[in-house]
C-alpha cells in the first residue's frame, strides 16, 4: 500500500516502500491523459517534489486509464478555459511570454512548458522509470523519453503523428533520431505509423516488456532493484551516460530542433488567415479529429492494410 499520498487535480503522487519510491500518475483518463497546461505544471511540481525528497531514490511515471497519454491537449474544454482570458485562465498563460505577440508568445510558452520542462525532468537528480501502456502518441513520447528507463506492457504502441495530422516536424523535445535511429525516425514521422513494445525493445528504447496485468507490480519490482544501488553511484551512472550523449551532440541537437519546430509553427501561422500555427485541411492534412486510424509500421508493406 502507498506510504503517503497527496492529491493534485491532474496527476497523482504517492510514495511506496517507506518513501524510497515515488509514483506519479497522469490522471485525466476521461481525456486520454491529454497534457493540458494544468497537468504539465502539476507534473513539474511533482517531479521537483520527488527530487527534493532525500528519502526518494526512484521515481515512476505512469498514467491512469486505458492509455499512458495521447499527447498535447488540442482543445478540450479544460484546455480552452486555461488558455482564454477569464476566471479560469491558467496563471502560467500570463507569464513567460504569455502576454507577448506573434511567434514570440508561442515560442516562449513552448520553450518553458514543453522543451525546458522535459529537459529538467531528463536531468532530475533521481533515477526515473517511465511506465507505458496502451497508446503513447506524440508529446507522450517526450514524457517517456525524459525518463532514464522505460517499461511497457506488451500491448503498448508508440507513434508521433504530428507530421501526418498537424503538418509539424515532430514534437518540441526532438529525441526521435536518438530513440528510434535516424532512418526509422524519418519513416515514423513521415508516415505517422506506429511501432509496438517489442520493436521498441529491439531498438533499445524500452528496457522491459510485461504482461498488462503485471505492469504496475513489475514496474515497482524493477524500481526496488534500482533503489538498492547507492544513491551516489546511481546518480553518477545517470550523469555519466547523459553527459556522454550530450557530448555526442544530443543537447545541441535538441536546441537546434526546437528552433526548427518553431519555424514550422511560424510557417503555418504565416500562410493561414488568423495565424493558425499548424496545418489545416486546405493544406492537404485531414482534421485531427477525422484522421484515419494509426496503423503499425510493417517492414514488407507500404501500408499495414495492403
DOLODREN-939116 format. One line per 3 residues: their letters; for each residue x, y, z of N, C-alpha, C, CB. Coordinates in steps of 0.1 Angstrom, whole numbers, always signed. Glycine has a CB too. Layout:
N
A) X,Y,Z,X,Y,Z,X,Y,Z,X,Y,Z; ...
This chain:
306
XXX) +8,-12,+0,+0,+0,+0,+9,+12,+0,-10,+0,+12; +4,+23,-6,+12,+36,-6,+15,+40,+8,+5,+46,-13; +27,+46,+10,+31,+51,+23,+25,+65,+26,+46,+51,+25
XXX) +25,+73,+15,+20,+86,+16,+13,+90,+3,+31,+96,+20; +3,+98,+3,-4,+102,-9,-10,+116,-8,-15,+91,-12; -8,+123,-19,-13,+137,-19,-21,+138,-32,-2,+147,-18
XXX) -30,+147,-32,-39,+149,-44,-35,+162,-51,-53,+149,-40; -34,+160,-64,-34,+172,-73,-47,+170,-81,-21,+171,-83; -49,+179,-91,-61,+178,-99,-59,+169,-111,-65,+192,-104
XXX) -47,+170,-117,-45,+163,-130,-34,+152,-129,-41,+173,-140; -27,+151,-118,-18,+140,-116,-20,+134,-102,-3,+144,-118; -15,+122,-99,-15,+117,-85,+0,+115,-81,-23,+104,-84
XXX) +2,+116,-68,+16,+115,-63,+15,+106,-50,+23,+128,-59; +23,+95,-50,+23,+87,-38,+37,+81,-36,+12,+75,-39; +40,+77,-24,+53,+71,-21,+51,+56,-17,+61,+79,-10
XXX) +60,+48,-20,+60,+34,-17,+73,+30,-10,+58,+25,-30; +72,+18,-3,+84,+12,+3,+91,+22,+12,+94,+8,-8; +84,+27,+22,+89,+36,+32,+95,+49,+26,+101,+29,+40
XXX) +89,+53,+15,+92,+65,+8,+104,+65,-1,+96,+75,+19; +109,+53,-4,+121,+52,-13,+117,+53,-28,+129,+39,-11; +104,+50,-31,+99,+51,-44,+87,+60,-45,+94,+37,-50
XXX) +88,+70,-54,+77,+79,-56,+70,+75,-69,+82,+94,-57; +57,+75,-69,+50,+71,-82,+40,+83,-85,+42,+58,-80; +43,+88,-97,+35,+99,-103,+26,+93,-114,+43,+111,-108
XXX) +13,+96,-114,+5,+91,-125,-3,+102,-131,-5,+80,-119; -3,+103,-144,-11,+112,-152,-26,+108,-149,-8,+112,-167; -34,+118,-146,-47,+114,-141,-59,+122,-148,-48,+117,-126
XXX) -59,+121,-161,-70,+126,-169,-76,+114,-178,-67,+138,-177; -80,+103,-172,-83,+92,-180,-95,+95,-190,-87,+80,-171; -104,+104,-185,-115,+107,-194,-111,+115,-206,-125,+116,-186
XXX) -99,+121,-206,-93,+128,-217,-81,+121,-223,-90,+143,-213; -80,+108,-221,-69,+100,-226,-55,+106,-221,-69,+99,-241; -56,+112,-209,-44,+118,-203,-37,+128,-212,-34,+107,-199
XXX) -45,+136,-220,-40,+146,-228,-34,+157,-219,-52,+153,-237; -23,+163,-223,-15,+171,-215,-19,+186,-216,+0,+170,-219; -28,+190,-208,-32,+204,-207,-22,+211,-198,-46,+205,-201
XXX) -23,+224,-198,-13,+232,-190,-13,+229,-175,-16,+247,-192; -25,+227,-169,-25,+224,-155,-18,+211,-152,-40,+223,-151; -20,+201,-161,-13,+188,-159,+2,+190,-159,-17,+178,-169
XXX) +7,+198,-169,+22,+200,-170,+28,+207,-159,+25,+207,-183; +21,+217,-154,+25,+225,-142,+26,+216,-130,+17,+237,-140; +15,+208,-128,+14,+199,-116,+25,+188,-118,+1,+192,-115
XXX) +27,+183,-130,+37,+172,-132,+51,+177,-129,+37,+167,-146; +54,+190,-133,+67,+195,-129,+68,+197,-114,+69,+209,-136; +58,+201,-107,+58,+202,-93,+60,+189,-86,+45,+209,-88
XXX) +54,+178,-91,+55,+165,-86,+69,+160,-88,+45,+155,-92; +75,+162,-99,+89,+157,-102,+98,+164,-92,+92,+160,-117; +97,+177,-91,+106,+185,-82,+104,+181,-68,+104,+200,-84
XXX) +92,+178,-64,+89,+173,-51,+96,+160,-48,+74,+171,-48; +96,+151,-57,+103,+138,-56,+118,+141,-56,+100,+129,-67; +123,+150,-64,+137,+153,-64,+142,+159,-51,+140,+163,-75
XXX) +134,+167,-45,+138,+174,-32,+137,+164,-20,+128,+186,-29; +130,+154,-21,+128,+144,-10,+140,+135,-10,+115,+136,-11; +148,+136,+1,+160,+128,+1,+157,+113,+4,+169,+133,+12
XXX) +145,+110,+8,+141,+96,+10,+139,+89,-3,+129,+95,+19; +135,+96,-13,+131,+90,-26,+144,+87,-34,+123,+100,-34; +144,+75,-39,+156,+70,-47,+152,+68,-62,+161,+57,-42
XXX) +139,+64,-64,+135,+61,-78,+121,+67,-79,+134,+46,-81; +118,+73,-91,+105,+79,-94,+99,+72,-106,+107,+94,-98; +87,+67,-105,+79,+61,-115,+69,+71,-121,+72,+48,-110
XXX) +69,+71,-134,+59,+80,-141,+50,+71,-150,+65,+91,-150; +37,+71,-147,+27,+63,-155,+15,+71,-157,+24,+50,-147; +4,+64,-162,-8,+71,-165,-20,+62,-161,-9,+74,-180
XXX) -30,+68,-155,-43,+61,-152,-52,+60,-164,-50,+68,-141; -60,+50,-164,-69,+48,-175,-64,+38,-186,-72,+61,-182; -69,+40,-198,-67,+30,-209,-54,+32,-216,-78,+30,-218
XXX) -48,+44,-215,-35,+47,-222,-27,+56,-214,-38,+53,-236; -14,+56,-217,-4,+64,-210,-7,+79,-213,+10,+61,-214; -8,+83,-225,-11,+97,-229,-13,+98,-244,-1,+107,-224
XXX) -22,+107,-248,-25,+109,-262,-17,+121,-267,-40,+112,-264; -9,+127,-258,+0,+139,-262,-6,+152,-258,+1,+139,-278; -3,+163,-265,-8,+176,-261,-23,+176,-262,-2,+187,-270
XXX) -29,+184,-253,-44,+186,-253,-46,+197,-264,-49,+191,-239; -53,+193,-275,-56,+201,-286,-69,+209,-286,-55,+193,-299; -76,+209,-275,-88,+217,-275,-99,+212,-266,-93,+218,-288
XXX) -96,+205,-255,-107,+201,-246,-112,+214,-239,-102,+191,-235; -124,+213,-233,-130,+224,-226,-121,+229,-215,-143,+220,-220; -114,+220,-208,-105,+224,-198,-93,+232,-204,-99,+212,-190
XXX) -88,+227,-215,-76,+234,-221,-80,+248,-226,-71,+226,-232; -92,+249,-233,-97,+262,-238,-98,+272,-227,-110,+260,-246; -104,+267,-215,-106,+276,-204,-92,+281,-199,-114,+270,-193
XXX) -83,+272,-198,-69,+276,-194,-63,+286,-202,-60,+263,-193; -66,+286,-215,-60,+295,-225,-67,+308,-226,-59,+288,-238; -80,+308,-224,-88,+320,-227,-88,+330,-215,-102,+316,-230
XXX) -86,+343,-217,-86,+352,-206,-100,+351,-198,-84,+367,-211; -99,+351,-185,-111,+350,-177,-108,+343,-164,-122,+342,-185; -118,+340,-156,-115,+335,-143,-109,+321,-142,-128,+334,-135
XXX) -110,+313,-153,-104,+300,-153,-91,+300,-161,-114,+290,-159; -86,+311,-166,-73,+311,-173,-62,+307,-163,-70,+325,-179; -53,+298,-169,-42,+293,-160,-32,+304,-158,-35,+281,-166
XXX) -27,+306,-146,-18,+317,-143,-5,+317,-152,-13,+317,-129; -1,+305,-156,+11,+304,-165,+9,+311,-178,+15,+290,-166; -4,+313,-182,-6,+320,-195,-3,+335,-195,-20,+317,-199
XXX) +0,+340,-183,+2,+355,-182,+17,+358,-180,-6,+361,-172; +25,+348,-180,+40,+350,-177,+48,+341,-188,+44,+345,-163; +61,+343,-187,+70,+335,-196,+65,+336,-211,+70,+320,-192
XXX) +63,+349,-215,+59,+351,-229,+44,+351,-232,+66,+342,-237; +36,+347,-222,+22,+346,-225,+15,+359,-229,+15,+340,-213; +21,+370,-226,+14,+383,-229,+21,+389,-242,+15,+393,-218
XXX) +31,+383,-247,+37,+388,-259,+29,+385,-272,+52,+382,-261; +33,+390,-283,+25,+389,-295,+33,+380,-306,+21,+402,-301; +25,+376,-316,+31,+369,-327,+38,+356,-323,+41,+378,-334
XXX) +48,+352,-331,+55,+340,-329,+62,+339,-315,+65,+337,-340; +65,+351,-310,+73,+351,-297,+65,+345,-286,+76,+366,-294; +52,+347,-285,+45,+341,-274,+44,+326,-275,+30,+347,-274
XXX) +42,+321,-286,+42,+306,-288,+55,+300,-285,+37,+302,-302; +66,+306,-291,+79,+301,-289,+83,+301,-274,+89,+310,-296; +80,+312,-267,+84,+313,-253,+76,+303,-244,+83,+327,-247
XXX) +63,+302,-247,+55,+293,-239,+59,+279,-241,+40,+295,-242; +61,+275,-254,+65,+261,-257,+79,+258,-251,+65,+258,-272; +88,+268,-252,+102,+266,-246,+101,+263,-231,+110,+279,-249
XXX) +92,+270,-224,+91,+268,-210,+84,+255,-206,+84,+280,-203; +73,+253,-212,+64,+242,-207,+65,+229,-215,+49,+247,-209; +71,+229,-227,+73,+217,-234,+88,+213,-235,+67,+218,-248
XXX) +96,+222,-238,+110,+219,-240,+118,+219,-227,+116,+229,-250; +119,+230,-220,+127,+231,-208,+122,+222,-197,+128,+245,-203; +109,+221,-196,+103,+211,-186,+109,+197,-189,+88,+211,-187
XXX) +108,+193,-201,+113,+179,-205,+127,+178,-202,+110,+176,-219; +135,+188,-205,+150,+187,-202,+152,+186,-187,+157,+199,-208; +144,+194,-179,+146,+194,-165,+143,+180,-159,+136,+204,-159
XXX) +132,+174,-164,+129,+160,-160,+139,+150,-164,+115,+156,-165; +145,+152,-176,+155,+143,-181,+167,+143,-171,+159,+146,-195; +170,+155,-166,+182,+157,-157,+179,+157,-142,+189,+170,-161
XXX) +167,+152,-139,+163,+151,-125,+174,+143,-117,+149,+144,-123; +176,+147,-105,+187,+141,-97,+182,+128,-90,+191,+151,-86; +173,+121,-96,+168,+108,-92,+167,+99,-104,+155,+109,-84
XXX) +168,+86,-102,+165,+77,-113,+150,+76,-116,+171,+63,-110; +146,+77,-129,+132,+78,-132,+129,+66,-142,+129,+91,-139; +117,+60,-140,+112,+49,-148,+99,+53,-154,+111,+36,-140
XXX) +98,+53,-167,+85,+56,-174,+78,+43,-176,+88,+62,-188; +65,+43,-172,+57,+31,-172,+46,+33,-183,+50,+28,-158; +47,+27,-194,+38,+29,-206,+29,+18,-207,+46,+31,-218
XXX) +17,+22,-212,+7,+12,-215,-3,+18,-226,-1,+7,-203; -10,+9,-233,-19,+14,-243,-12,+22,-254,-30,+23,-236; -18,+33,-257,-12,+42,-268,-4,+53,-262,-23,+48,-276
XXX) +8,+55,-268,+17,+66,-265,+19,+74,-277,+31,+60,-259; +13,+86,-278,+13,+94,-290,+19,+107,-288,-2,+96,-295; +27,+111,-298,+33,+124,-300,+39,+129,-287,+22,+134,-304
XXX) +34,+140,-280,+40,+146,-269,+41,+136,-257,+33,+158,-264; +34,+125,-257,+35,+115,-247,+49,+109,-248,+25,+104,-248; +55,+108,-260,+68,+103,-261,+78,+111,-254,+72,+102,-276
XXX) +76,+125,-253,+85,+133,-246,+86,+130,-232,+81,+148,-248; +75,+127,-226,+74,+124,-211,+82,+111,-209,+60,+122,-206; +80,+101,-217,+88,+88,-215,+103,+90,-218,+82,+77,-224
XXX) +106,+97,-229,+120,+99,-232,+128,+107,-222,+121,+106,-246; +121,+115,-214,+128,+122,-203,+132,+112,-192,+119,+133,-197; +126,+100,-192,+129,+90,-181,+142,+83,-184,+117,+81,-179
XXX) +149,+78,-174,+161,+71,-175,+158,+57,-181,+168,+69,-162; +148,+51,-177,+144,+37,-181,+129,+38,-185,+146,+27,-170; +125,+29,-195,+111,+28,-199,+107,+14,-199,+109,+34,-213
XXX) +96,+11,-192,+90,-2,-193,+76,-1,-200,+89,-9,-179; +71,-12,-205,+58,-11,-212,+51,-24,-211,+60,-7,-227; +38,-24,-212,+31,-37,-213,+31,-41,-228,+16,-36,-208
XXX) +29,-54,-230,+31,-59,-244,+21,-54,-254,+30,-74,-243; +11,-47,-250,+1,-41,-259,+3,-27,-263,-13,-43,-254; +14,-21,-258,+17,-7,-260,+21,-4,-274,+28,-2,-250
XXX) +16,+7,-279,+21,+12,-292,+26,+26,-291,+9,+11,-303; +36,+30,-299,+43,+43,-299,+42,+49,-313,+57,+42,-294; +38,+62,-313,+37,+69,-326,+38,+84,-324,+24,+65,-334
XXX) +44,+90,-334,+43,+105,-334,+36,+109,-347,+58,+112,-334; +24,+113,-346,+15,+116,-357,+15,+131,-361,+2,+111,-355; +23,+139,-355,+22,+154,-358,+25,+157,-372,+30,+161,-348
XXX) +33,+149,-379,+36,+152,-393,+24,+149,-402,+48,+143,-398; +18,+138,-399,+6,+134,-408,-7,+141,-404,+4,+119,-407; -8,+146,-392,-20,+152,-387,-20,+167,-384,-25,+145,-375
XXX) -8,+172,-383,-7,+186,-380,+3,+193,-389,-3,+188,-365; +10,+186,-398,+20,+192,-407,+32,+197,-399,+13,+203,-414; +35,+191,-388,+47,+195,-380,+58,+185,-381,+42,+197,-365
XXX) +70,+190,-378,+82,+181,-380,+86,+174,-367,+94,+190,-384; +76,+169,-359,+79,+163,-347,+76,+171,-335,+93,+158,-346; +77,+166,-323,+74,+173,-311,+86,+182,-306,+70,+163,-300
XXX) +83,+190,-296,+93,+200,-292,+106,+194,-287,+87,+209,-282; +106,+183,-280,+117,+177,-275,+121,+166,-285,+115,+171,-260; +130,+169,-295,+131,+160,-306,+142,+149,-304,+136,+169,-318
XXX) +137,+139,-296,+146,+128,-293,+145,+117,-303,+142,+123,-280; +137,+118,-314,+134,+107,-323,+146,+100,-329,+126,+113,-334; +156,+108,-335,+168,+100,-340,+176,+93,-330,+177,+110,-347
XXX) +175,+98,-318,+183,+91,-307,+176,+79,-302,+186,+101,-296; +163,+79,-302,+155,+68,-296,+151,+58,-307,+142,+74,-290; +148,+62,-319,+144,+53,-329,+156,+49,-339,+133,+59,-337
XXX) +166,+58,-340,+176,+57,-350,+172,+66,-362,+177,+42,-355; +181,+71,-370,+178,+81,-380,+168,+77,-390,+191,+85,-386; +170,+66,-397,+160,+62,-407,+147,+58,-402,+166,+51,-416
XXX) +146,+51,-391,+133,+47,-385,+126,+60,-381,+135,+38,-373; +133,+70,-376,+127,+82,-372,+121,+89,-384,+137,+92,-365; +128,+90,-395,+122,+96,-407,+109,+88,-411,+132,+96,-418
XXX) +110,+75,-412,+99,+67,-416,+86,+70,-407,+102,+52,-416; +88,+69,-394,+77,+71,-385,+71,+85,-385,+81,+67,-371; +80,+95,-387,+75,+109,-387,+68,+111,-401,+86,+118,-386
XXX) +73,+106,-412,+67,+108,-425,+54,+101,-427,+77,+105,-436; +53,+89,-421,+41,+81,-423,+30,+83,-412,+44,+67,-424; +35,+85,-399,+26,+85,-388,+23,+71,-383,+13,+92,-391
XXX) +30,+61,-388,+28,+47,-384,+33,+45,-370,+34,+38,-394; +30,+34,-364,+34,+31,-350,+43,+19,-350,+21,+28,-342; +50,+18,-338,+57,+5,-335,+52,+0,-322,+72,+8,-334
XXX) +53,-13,-320,+48,-19,-308,+59,-20,-297,+43,-33,-311; +56,-25,-286,+65,-26,-275,+77,-34,-278,+59,-30,-262; +75,-45,-285,+86,-54,-288,+96,-48,-298,+80,-67,-294
XXX) +91,-41,-308,+101,-34,-317,+108,-22,-309,+94,-28,-329; +101,-15,-300,+107,-5,-292,+118,-11,-283,+97,+2,-284; +115,-23,-278,+126,-30,-270,+138,-34,-279,+120,-43,-264
XXX) +135,-39,-291,+146,-42,-300,+154,-30,-304,+141,-49,-313; +148,-18,-305,+155,-6,-308,+163,-1,-296,+146,+5,-313; +161,-6,-284,+167,-1,-272,+160,+10,-265,+181,+3,-275
XXX) +148,+14,-270,+141,+25,-263,+134,+20,-251,+130,+30,-273; +129,+7,-250,+122,+2,-239,+131,-9,-233,+109,-5,-244; +132,-9,-219,+140,-18,-212,+133,-31,-209,+144,-12,-199
XXX) +121,-31,-205,+113,-43,-201,+99,-43,-208,+112,-44,-186; +94,-55,-211,+80,-56,-216,+73,-66,-207,+80,-60,-231; +62,-62,-201,+55,-70,-192,+41,-73,-197,+55,-64,-178
XXX) +34,-83,-191,+20,-85,-194,+12,-74,-188,+16,-99,-188; +1,-70,-194,-7,-59,-189,-11,-60,-175,-19,-57,-198; -15,-72,-171,-20,-73,-157,-8,-73,-147,-27,-86,-156
XXX) +4,-74,-152,+16,-74,-143,+24,-61,-143,+25,-85,-147; +20,-52,-152,+28,-40,-154,+31,-32,-141,+21,-31,-164; +20,-28,-134,+22,-20,-122,+31,-27,-112,+9,-16,-116
XXX) +29,-39,-109,+37,-46,-99,+51,-48,-104,+30,-60,-95; +53,-52,-116,+66,-54,-121,+74,-42,-122,+65,-61,-135; +68,-30,-125,+75,-18,-125,+80,-14,-111,+65,-6,-130
XXX) +71,-16,-101,+76,-14,-87,+87,-23,-84,+64,-15,-77; +86,-36,-88,+97,-45,-85,+110,-41,-92,+93,-59,-90; +109,-36,-104,+121,-31,-111,+127,-19,-104,+117,-27,-126
XXX) +118,-10,-99,+122,+2,-92,+129,-2,-79,+110,+11,-89; +124,-12,-72,+131,-17,-60,+145,-21,-62,+122,-28,-54; +147,-28,-74,+160,-33,-77,+169,-21,-79,+160,-42,-89
XXX) +165,-11,-86,+173,+1,-89,+176,+8,-76,+166,+10,-99; +166,+9,-67,+167,+16,-54,+177,+9,-45,+154,+16,-47; +181,-3,-48,+192,-9,-40,+205,-3,-42,+192,-24,-43
XXX) +207,+3,-53,+220,+9,-56,+223,+21,-47,+221,+14,-71; +235,+23,-43,+238,+36,-35,+234,+48,-43,+254,+36,-32; +229,+58,-37,+223,+69,-44,+234,+76,-52,+217,+79,-34
XXX) +246,+77,-46,+257,+84,-54,+261,+77,-66,+269,+86,-45; +262,+64,-65,+265,+55,-77,+254,+57,-88,+267,+41,-73; +242,+56,-83,+231,+57,-93,+231,+70,-100,+217,+55,-86
XXX) +233,+81,-92,+233,+94,-98,+244,+96,-108,+234,+105,-87; +256,+91,-105,+268,+93,-113,+267,+84,-126,+280,+90,-106; +260,+72,-124,+258,+64,-136,+249,+72,-146,+251,+51,-133
XXX) +238,+78,-141,+229,+86,-149,+237,+97,-155,+217,+91,-141; +244,+104,-147,+251,+116,-152,+262,+113,-162,+258,+123,-140; +269,+101,-160,+279,+97,-170,+273,+94,-183,+287,+85,-165
XXX) +262,+87,-183,+255,+84,-196,+250,+96,-202,+244,+73,-194; +243,+105,-195,+237,+117,-200,+248,+126,-206,+229,+124,-190; +259,+128,-199,+269,+137,-204,+276,+131,-216,+280,+139,-193
XXX) +277,+118,-217,+283,+111,-229,+274,+114,-241,+284,+96,-227; +261,+112,-239,+251,+115,-250,+251,+130,-254,+237,+111,-246; +252,+139,-244,+253,+153,-246,+266,+156,-254,+253,+161,-233
XXX) +277,+150,-251,+289,+153,-258,+289,+147,-273,+301,+147,-251; +280,+138,-275,+278,+132,-289,+268,+142,-297,+271,+118,-288; +263,+152,-290,+255,+162,-297,+241,+162,-293,+256,+159,-311
XXX) +236,+154,-284,+222,+154,-280,+216,+167,-276,+220,+143,-269; +223,+174,-267,+218,+186,-261,+217,+197,-272,+226,+191,-250; +228,+198,-280,+228,+209,-290,+218,+205,-301,+242,+210,-297
XXX) +216,+193,-304,+206,+189,-314,+192,+192,-309,+207,+174,-317; +189,+190,-296,+176,+193,-291,+173,+208,-293,+175,+189,-276; +183,+216,-289,+181,+231,-291,+179,+235,-305,+193,+238,-285
XXX) +187,+229,-314,+185,+233,-329,+172,+228,-334,+196,+226,-337; +167,+216,-330,+154,+211,-335,+143,+218,-329,+153,+196,-332; +144,+223,-317,+133,+232,-311,+131,+244,-319,+136,+235,-296
XXX) +142,+250,-324,+141,+262,-332,+134,+258,-346,+155,+268,-335; +138,+247,-351,+131,+242,-364,+116,+240,-361,+138,+229,-369; +113,+235,-350,+99,+233,-346,+91,+246,-346,+98,+226,-333
XXX) +97,+256,-341,+91,+269,-340,+90,+276,-354,+98,+279,-331; +100,+273,-363,+99,+278,-376,+88,+271,-383,+112,+275,-384; +85,+258,-381,+74,+251,-386,+61,+258,-382,+74,+236,-382
XXX) +59,+261,-369,+48,+268,-365,+46,+282,-372,+48,+270,-350; +57,+289,-373,+57,+302,-379,+53,+301,-394,+70,+309,-378; +57,+291,-401,+53,+289,-415,+38,+288,-416,+59,+277,-421
XXX) +32,+279,-408,+17,+278,-409,+10,+290,-404,+13,+266,-400; +15,+297,-394,+8,+309,-390,+9,+320,-401,+15,+315,-377; +20,+320,-409,+22,+329,-419,+12,+327,-431,+36,+329,-425
XXX) +10,+314,-434,+1,+312,-446,-14,+311,-443,+6,+299,-453; -17,+310,-430,-31,+309,-427,-37,+323,-422,-33,+299,-416; -49,+326,-427,-55,+338,-422,-59,+335,-407,-68,+341,-431
XXX) -56,+344,-399,-59,+342,-385,-47,+336,-377,-70,+333,-383; -36,+332,-384,-24,+328,-378,-24,+315,-371,-20,+338,-368; -33,+306,-376,-33,+292,-370,-20,+285,-373,-45,+284,-376
XXX) -13,+281,-362,+1,+277,-364,+4,+262,-367,+8,+280,-351; -6,+255,-371,-4,+241,-376,-12,+239,-389,-8,+230,-366; -9,+228,-397,-16,+226,-409,-31,+224,-408,-9,+214,-416
XXX) -38,+227,-418,-52,+226,-418,-56,+217,-431,-59,+239,-419; -69,+215,-432,-74,+207,-443,-71,+212,-456,-89,+205,-442; -70,+225,-458,-67,+231,-471,-52,+229,-475,-70,+246,-472
XXX) -44,+224,-465,-30,+221,-467,-28,+207,-471,-22,+225,-455; -39,+199,-472,-38,+185,-475,-37,+176,-463,-26,+183,-484; -40,+182,-451,-39,+174,-439,-53,+172,-433,-30,+182,-428
XXX) -57,+160,-431,-71,+158,-425,-72,+164,-411,-75,+143,-425; -83,+169,-407,-85,+174,-394,-82,+163,-384,-100,+179,-391; -75,+166,-373,-70,+155,-364,-82,+147,-359,-62,+161,-353
XXX) -93,+153,-357,-105,+146,-352,-111,+136,-362,-116,+155,-348; -108,+138,-375,-113,+130,-386,-102,+121,-392,-119,+138,-397; -90,+121,-387,-79,+114,-393,-81,+99,-392,-66,+118,-385
XXX) -75,+92,-402,-77,+77,-402,-69,+71,-390,-72,+71,-415; -73,+59,-386,-66,+52,-375,-51,+51,-377,-72,+39,-373; -44,+52,-366,-29,+49,-367,-27,+34,-369,-22,+54,-354
XXX) -18,+31,-378,-16,+17,-382,-1,+14,-379,-20,+14,-397; +2,+1,-377,+16,-3,-375,+25,-1,-387,+16,-18,-370; +37,+1,-384,+48,+1,-394,+51,-14,-397,+60,+9,-390
XXX) +49,-18,-409,+52,-32,-413,+63,-32,-423,+39,-39,-419; +73,-41,-421,+86,-40,-429,+84,-44,-443,+96,-48,-422; +74,-52,-447,+73,-57,-461,+61,-51,-468,+73,-72,-461
XXX) +55,-41,-462,+43,-34,-468,+44,-19,-467,+30,-39,-461; +39,-13,-478,+38,+2,-478,+28,+7,-467,+35,+7,-492; +17,+0,-467,+7,+2,-457,+3,-11,-450,-6,+8,-464
XXX) +0,-10,-437,-2,-22,-429,-14,-30,-434,-5,-18,-415; -24,-23,-441,-36,-30,-446,-35,-34,-460,-48,-21,-444; -23,-33,-466,-21,-38,-480,-23,-53,-481,-7,-34,-486
